[in-house]
Amino acid sequence: MLYKFKSKAAGDLIMLEPNGRRVLEIIGKDAGPKGIILAEEMPAALQALEGAIAREEAEHQAAIDEARAKGQVPPKFDAVSLRQRAVPFMDMLKRCSAAGKEIVWGV
């Protein structure tokens, strides 16, 4: 399944199901086949994504530091980070919030 996010204030954004589901869960939305993010919900959604990105980066750095302290090889993480996956969505949230337009998917 794909998530296709649409808005009148930004171009369409397509995400693979696991990535779209993760982003929607982070912002507190039901990751069902259809949904809407209202303009007034977007600032909180941006904060939630920024917090999740910061936590993931801190966890990765802590794991690397711990491995190095023990003289082990640092762990490998996904080639594409949450930050990289979320930046286009965050840009869409910012544009739509500024324009006062909602984002929908599955319609």
C-alpha atoms as a printed R data frame, in Angstrom:
    type eleno elety resid chain resno      x      y      z
1   ATOM     1    CA   MET     A     1  0.000  0.000  0.000
2   ATOM     2    CA   LEU     A     2  1.059  3.574 -0.595
3   ATOM     3    CA   TYR     A     3  0.059  6.718  1.229
4   ATOM     4    CA   LYS     A     4 -0.650  9.621 -1.122
5   ATOM     5    CA   PHE     A     5 -0.897 12.867  0.819
6   ATOM     6    CA   LYS     A     6 -2.718 15.674 -0.985
7   ATOM     7    CA   SER     A     7 -3.341 19.336 -0.319
8   ATOM     8    CA   LYS     A     8 -4.304 22.470 -2.198
9   ATOM     9    CA   ALA     A     9 -1.226 24.244 -0.790
10  ATOM    10    CA   ALA     A    10  1.467 21.719 -1.779
11  ATOM    11    CA   GLY     A    11  2.231 19.048 -4.333
12  ATOM    12    CA   ASP     A    12  1.234 15.449 -3.697
13  ATOM    13    CA   LEU     A    13  3.545 13.403 -1.488
14  ATOM    14    CA   ILE     A    14  3.728  9.628 -1.831
15  ATOM    15    CA   MET     A    15  5.176  7.405  0.897
16  ATOM    16    CA   LEU     A    16  5.496  3.644  1.132
17  ATOM    17    CA   GLU     A    17  3.147  2.079  3.680
18  ATOM    18    CA   PRO     A    18  5.666  1.432  6.502
19  ATOM    19    CA   ASN     A    19  7.084  4.952  6.298
20  ATOM    20    CA   GLY     A    20  3.710  6.664  5.986
21  ATOM    21    CA   ARG     A    21  2.307  4.612  8.866
22  ATOM    22    CA   ARG     A    22  5.252  5.538 11.094
23  ATOM    23    CA   VAL     A    23  4.918  9.254 10.340
24  ATOM    24    CA   LEU     A    24  1.170  9.179 10.973
25  ATOM    25    CA   GLU     A    25  1.619  7.291 14.247
26  ATOM    26    CA   ILE     A    26  4.243  9.805 15.394
27  ATOM    27    CA   ILE     A    27  1.850 12.700 14.817
28  ATOM    28    CA   GLY     A    28 -0.969 10.864 16.569
29  ATOM    29    CA   LYS     A    29 -3.137 10.098 13.567
30  ATOM    30    CA   ASP     A    30 -4.869  6.828 12.741
31  ATOM    31    CA   ALA     A    31 -2.823  5.265  9.952
32  ATOM    32    CA   GLY     A    32 -5.929  3.996  8.195
33  ATOM    33    CA   PRO     A    33 -6.507  4.100  4.463
34  ATOM    34    CA   LYS     A    34 -8.206  7.526  4.665
35  ATOM    35    CA   GLY     A    35 -7.631 10.537  6.844
36  ATOM    36    CA   ILE     A    36 -7.164 14.248  7.262
37  ATOM    37    CA   ILE     A    37 -4.791 16.573  9.080
38  ATOM    38    CA   LEU     A    38 -6.395 19.917  9.817
39  ATOM    39    CA   ALA     A    39 -4.373 23.134  9.616
40  ATOM    40    CA   GLU     A    40 -4.705 23.710 13.372
41  ATOM    41    CA   GLU     A    41 -3.206 20.248 14.058
42  ATOM    42    CA   MET     A    42 -0.087 20.893 11.988
43  ATOM    43    CA   PRO     A    43  2.078 22.798 14.524
44  ATOM    44    CA   ALA     A    44  1.701 19.936 17.018
45  ATOM    45    CA   ALA     A    45  2.418 17.413 14.249
46  ATOM    46    CA   LEU     A    46  5.631 19.254 13.374
47  ATOM    47    CA   GLN     A    47  6.715 19.275 17.016
48  ATOM    48    CA   ALA     A    48  5.997 15.548 17.335
49  ATOM    49    CA   LEU     A    49  8.087 14.744 14.257
50  ATOM    50    CA   GLU     A    50 10.956 16.974 15.384
51  ATOM    51    CA   GLY     A    51 10.913 15.274 18.796
52  ATOM    52    CA   ALA     A    52 10.893 11.783 17.275
53  ATOM    53    CA   ILE     A    53 13.791 12.684 14.984
54  ATOM    54    CA   ALA     A    54 15.804 14.080 17.902
55  ATOM    55    CA   ARG     A    55 15.128 10.941 19.981
56  ATOM    56    CA   GLU     A    56 16.131  8.610 17.149
57  ATOM    57    CA   GLU     A    57 19.349 10.522 16.493
58  ATOM    58    CA   ALA     A    58 20.204 10.575 20.212
59  ATOM    59    CA   GLU     A    59 19.556  6.809 20.516
60  ATOM    60    CA   HIS     A    60 21.755  6.103 17.501
61  ATOM    61    CA   GLN     A    61 24.563  8.260 18.856
62  ATOM    62    CA   ALA     A    62 24.293  6.641 22.290
63  ATOM    63    CA   ALA     A    63 24.512  3.169 20.724
64  ATOM    64    CA   ILE     A    64 27.576  4.210 18.707
65  ATOM    65    CA   ASP     A    65 29.253  5.754 21.761
66  ATOM    66    CA   GLU     A    66 28.524  2.676 23.887
67  ATOM    67    CA   ALA     A    67 29.950  0.325 21.271
68  ATOM    68    CA   ARG     A    68 33.090  2.423 20.915
69  ATOM    69    CA   ALA     A    69 33.532  2.575 24.702
70  ATOM    70    CA   LYS     A    70 33.414 -1.233 24.809
71  ATOM    71    CA   GLY     A    71 35.826 -1.510 21.871
72  ATOM    72    CA   GLN     A    72 33.143 -3.004 19.629
73  ATOM    73    CA   VAL     A    73 32.169 -2.205 16.078
74  ATOM    74    CA   PRO     A    74 29.437  0.468 16.058
75  ATOM    75    CA   PRO     A    75 26.007 -0.837 15.023
76  ATOM    76    CA   LYS     A    76 24.581 -0.234 11.566
77  ATOM    77    CA   PHE     A    77 21.250  1.549 11.206
78  ATOM    78    CA   ASP     A    78 18.776  1.909  8.358
79  ATOM    79    CA   ALA     A    79 20.351  3.561  5.340
80  ATOM    80    CA   VAL     A    80 17.576  6.161  5.338
81  ATOM    81    CA   SER     A    81 16.886  7.860  8.651
82  ATOM    82    CA   LEU     A    82 13.592  9.123  9.988
83  ATOM    83    CA   ARG     A    83 14.842 12.668  9.345
84  ATOM    84    CA   GLN     A    84 15.351 11.930  5.666
85  ATOM    85    CA   ARG     A    85 11.965 10.283  5.338
86  ATOM    86    CA   ALA     A    86 10.093 12.949  7.295
87  ATOM    87    CA   VAL     A    87 11.582 16.152  5.833
88  ATOM    88    CA   PRO     A    88  9.321 16.203  2.720
89  ATOM    89    CA   PHE     A    89  6.278 15.596  4.930
90  ATOM    90    CA   MET     A    90  7.394 18.298  7.363
91  ATOM    91    CA   ASP     A    91  7.801 20.715  4.453
92  ATOM    92    CA   MET     A    92  4.260 19.869  3.348
93  ATOM    93    CA   LEU     A    93  2.979 20.460  6.889
94  ATOM    94    CA   LYS     A    94  4.680 23.867  7.023
95  ATOM    95    CA   ARG     A    95  3.303 24.966  3.643
96  ATOM    96    CA   CYS     A    96 -0.208 23.794  4.413
97  ATOM    97    CA   SER     A    97 -0.187 25.291  7.899
98  ATOM    98    CA   ALA     A    98  0.875 28.674  6.514
99  ATOM    99    CA   ALA     A    99 -1.856 28.509  3.871
100 ATOM   100    CA   GLY     A   100 -4.501 27.197  6.299
101 ATOM   101    CA   LYS     A   101 -5.187 24.150  4.110
102 ATOM   102    CA   GLU     A   102 -5.688 20.573  5.299
103 ATOM   103    CA   ILE     A   103 -3.809 17.489  4.149
104 ATOM   104    CA   VAL     A   104 -5.798 14.413  3.161
105 ATOM   105    CA   TRP     A   105 -4.893 10.885  2.155
106 ATOM   106    CA   GLY     A   106 -6.809  8.006  0.618
107 ATOM   107    CA   VAL     A   107 -9.391 10.174 -1.136
